[in-house]
Amino acid sequence: MNSTSAKSAPQTLQTVERALSFLEYVAAAEPAPTVQQVSVGLGLNITTCYHLMRTLLARGYLERRADATLQLGAGVGALFRTYQLNFNINDKLAGIVSELAGTTAETSFLSTLDDRNLILKILVEGSQPLRVTGLYIGLTGNEPHRAAGKAVLAHADTTLRDEIIARNLTGMTPTAQRRFHTSLLQELEEVRTRGWAVDIDSSPGITAIGSPFFEHDGSIAGAVGIVAPTSRFSEAQDKLVGTVLDAAHKATAVLGLAP
């Protein structure tokens, strides 16, 4: 019996691959290309490209303008609408948080802005023997001190930002409130510039980082991040921050695909 460790590559139809490559090229091209330009760009024979173009035109996946340039057709829109109907945002976001926890081995979370409150919606515990506890689904409040809160406040409109800050200043003297507000606004500017927020030792020995993600219209939607013992965070800060930023970008992409 022969033993081979490598799996054979899946068999594909060259014609279908070429048609999809043709479609992808047109979708990405700026400005809209002609069939001749697609031929050059893909390195395909011009006759082959004409056959592909005619097939895609006939099926409604391409349209040909009066100046002979090509654009995506209504058939692509129909496919996308069907994709949207089967698109479960919560499952996708939960998958991102699970992936973040798996990659970092740290407890990972996602919080969303809901009715002017930032609420922890998804929580996946890390696999490290020593891990952070005390977080729970539904956690809200204390936004000016939490990494997720600062990540969101940095991109919230002024009215919402000041409203959330104000309700977290109770118990402070007016002078202390002004100082805290001024200091926080400076920190939020830094958060906006670098793309992530940090909360070091608000709870002794614990560090959290959070990065914002956005709705399809560019408005702030929430934050995704991790919490870890400060000692572990200090050892791998750059890697952890990069992984959290990547998760936030994925969450933004998910919301961009939502219906």
N, C-alpha and C positions, 0 to 999 in steps of 0.2 A: 504494500500500500504506500503510495507516494505521499509525503508530508510536505506541504508548502505553507510557510507562515504568511506570505503575502496574499491578500485577496485579489482576484482578478478584477480589473476595472469593469464597471457596468457597461454593457453594450448600449450604444445610442445610435439614433438615426442621424446621419450627417446632414441630410436635407433639413430636418427639423432644427438641428443645432444652428445651421446657417440662417434659417428664417428667424430664429429668436435673436441671434447676433445682429441681424439686419434691423430688427425692431428696436433692440437696445441701443444700437448706434444712432438711429433716428431720434430716439427719446433723449439721448444725451447731447446730441449735436447742437451747437449754437454758433452761427445761425442755422436755420433749417437747411439740410443738405439736399443735393440732387442725387439721383441714382448713381451717376458717375462718381460723385464724391464718396458715396457709401462703398462703391466698388474699390476705390483706392484705399479708403480707410480700413476696410476689412481684408484687403489683399485677395479679393475674389474676382473671378472672371466676370466681365461686364454682362455677358449673356446670361450667366447664372444669376446675377443680381437682377436682371430684368424679369426673369422667371419668378424669383422670390418676391419682387415688388408686385407683380401682377397678382400673385396668389394672395398676398397680404391686402392688396387693394380690394380684391373680390370678396374677402372675408370681413372687410370693414375695419381692419386693424391699422391700416394706413389710409391717408388721403393725399392726393397730389394737387398742389396748388397750380394756379394759372402760370406761374413762373417756373414750373417743373420741380419746385422744391417739395419735399415730403414732410408730413407731420403725422402724429398719431391720430388714429381714427376713432370713431364712436365705439367700435368694438372693444377697445382697450378700456374705455370708461365703463362699459357694461361689466367687464371682468372685475374692475376695481370696486364697483358698487356691490357685486356679489361677495367679494372679499370682505368688504366693510360689514356686511350683514352678519358674517360669521366671525367677526373680530371681537373677542372678549377682552376689554381693556384690563379688567382686574386680574385675569389670569396672566396676561402678558406682564403686568407690573409685578405681580407676585413672583413670576419666573425670574425677573431681573433681580429682585431682592434675594431670592434663593441662590442665584448664581453669584451674587456679591458675597453672601455668607460662605458659599463653597470655596470661592477663590481666596478670601482673606482669612477664613476660619474664625472670623469675629462675628458677634451678634450684629445683625443688619436690620435696618428699618426703612420704612417709607411713610412719610406724613403728607397729608394733603390739606390745602386751604379749603375749608368747608364752612359756608355761612359765617365768614369773617373770623373763623377760629382755625388754628392749625392742629390737626388731629392725627395721631399715630394710627395708621390703618393696616400696615403690614409689618410683621415682626418675625424674624427667623433667627433662632439662637445659633451662636457659633459653636464650633466643634472643639475649641480649646478646653483643656481640663479646667483652667481658671478662666471663667467668663463672667461678664457683667450681668447682674440681675436687677430687678426693680422696674424694668420697662414693661408696658402692657398695652394691648390694643385699646384705643380710646384715650390714651394719655394726651392731655392738652394743657395749655397755660405755660407761664414762665418763659415765653418765647424770647425775650431779650437776653436770656442767659443760655438757652439751649442752642446747640449747633444748628439743628433744623430750623429753629425759629429765626436765628440770625440770617441763615441762608435765604429764607423767604422774605424777611423784612427788608433785606438789601435790595429786593426787586419789587416790593409792593408799592402801590401808589401812595402818595404822601398822606392822604386822609386815613387810609387803612393802617399804614405804618404807625402813625402817631396815635391812633385809637388803641392799637394793640399795646404799644409802649405804655400809654397812660394807665391802662388798667393793671399794669404790673408795677406801678410806682407807689401803690398805697403803703402807708406806713413810713414813707420817707419825708423828711422836711422839705420845704420848697427849694432850699439851697441845694440839698442833696439830689433832688429830682432834676434840677437844671444841670448839675455837673454830670450826673449819670446820662442824661439825654444827650448832652454834647459829646461825651466820650463814646457813647453807643453809635451816634451818627458817623463819627470818624471811623469806627470799626466797620460799620456797614459799608462805607465807601471802599475800604480795603477788601471786604468780602466780594463786593460787586466787581472789583478789578481782577482778583485772582480766581474767582469762581467757586470758592468753598469757604465754609465757616468752621470754627473750632471752638469747643468748650472744654477747657482744661481744668480739671479738679473742682468743678462746681460740686460734684460729688467726690469726696476724697479718693485719690488714686485712680480716677476714671477720666478718660479723654473721649470725646465724641467729635466726629467731623460730619458735616452735611453739605451737600451740593444741590443747588436748585434745579428743578426741571420745569418746563414751560408748556402751556397750551399751544394749540396750532396757530393762534393769533398772536403769540409772543408774550401773553400775560403769564404771571407767575402761577404755577399750579401746586407746587409743594417742594419737598426736599427728600433726598435719599441719602443714607449714610450708614456709618458703623459706630459702635461704641466698643472700647477696649481698655484694658488696664493701661495706665499712662506709661508704665515701663515698656510695654510691648509696642505701643504706638511710637514712642521715641526711637526705638530700634529700627522701625521700618516705615517711617513717616512718608517718604516720597512714594514708595510703592503703594501704600494704603490710599494716599490722596489720589494718585493716578487711577486706581481701581474704582474709587468712589466717583470721580469725575466721569469715567467711562459709563458707569451705571446711570448717572444723571442724564448723559447724552442719549442713552438708549431709552430712558423713560420719556424724554422729550420726543424722540422719534416715534414712540408708540402713540402718544397723544396726537401727533401729527397725522397718523393714519386713521384715527378714530372718526366715525361718521359725524 
